[in-house]
Amino acid sequence: MPKHTPDRTLIIGLAWFDRKQWQRLTEAVEDRNELDDTYELWKQSALDAVQVIERQGQTVELVHVEVESLVSWCKEKGLPVNGRSRAEYVTQLMQRRHGQTKA
């Protein structure tokens, strides 16, 4: 992971789902009990998290996640579809987006 230096802004990626993708997520994950009960609750929690992170001086980038791509990626890596793998997936998408792909 790259070091945070004064000339490099740290950007935090946050998985973002539209209503359809969130519904698909609830069907695909192993940690359903860790997710909010409804899309509306999830969305509000996510927006609240963005505000907290930004108040701490960090930059948040919403990363739209297509669940089928996430599930395929998890299968390829031999990972369960859960919060930890979602975070790793978003990190990988962010690295690609910002030209920091892993070798």
N, C-alpha and C positions, 0 to 999 in steps of 0.2 A: 504494500500500500504506500502511495507517495506521501512524503512528509508534508506537513502544512508549513509553508513558508510565507513570509510577509507579502511576496509578490504573487502568490497563488491563493485564490479564494477557495475556501472549503465549501463544497456544495453537497448537501445531503439529499439523496434520492429517496423519495417516498412513493411506494407502490400506489397506483391510482387505478380505480376500476369504475367503469360506467355501470349502470344498473344491471344490464344484461351480463356483463363479465363478472360482477360481484355475485350474482345468482349462480352462475356457473362455478365460481370459486367455492361457494358453500357446498356444492355437490362434489367437488374434486378433492378437497383438503382432508387431511387426517386429523386436523386440530379444529374442527368446526366449533367445538365448545369454547374456543378462544376468540372466535369472531363475534361481533355484535349480532344481536338477534335480527335486525333489519338493515337494509341498505341505508335508510335515512339515519339510523343511529351510527352506523359505520362512517358515513360521510361526515357527520358532525364531529365525531371523534377524530377523524383524520384532519379536518380543518382546524380543530382545536390544537392538535399536535403541531400543525404548521405554524400557528400563531406563537406557541410556546417556543419553538425552535428559532423562529425569526426574532422574538424578543431577546433571545440569548445572543443575537448578532450573527447567526448563521443564515446561509441562503438555502432555501428548499426548492428542489425541482421535482415536480410531479411526473412520475414515470407511468404512462398508461401501459397496463399489462393485459395482454391477450392470454387468457387462461389456458387455452389449448397449447400455446407456445410454451408457457410455463410448465405444464404437465409433461410435454414432450422433453423439455430440457431436464426436468427432474428424472424422468425415466432413463434418459441418456447417461446421466451422472449417477444413477442408482440411489437417488435421494427420495425421501418421502416428500409429499407436497404439504409443507407446513410453514410456519412463520420463519423459521431459520432459512429454509431453502428459498422462500420468497425474497427475503432480504439479500441473500447471495445472488439470486437472479437479477434483482434490481441493480445491485452493485455492478454486475457484469454489463447490463444494458447501459449504465451510466459510463462505464469505462469505454465502451464502444462509441457512445455518443460523443465523448470528449477526447477521443483518439488515444486512449490509454489501454489498449488491448493487452491482455496477458499473453505471453509467449507459450 
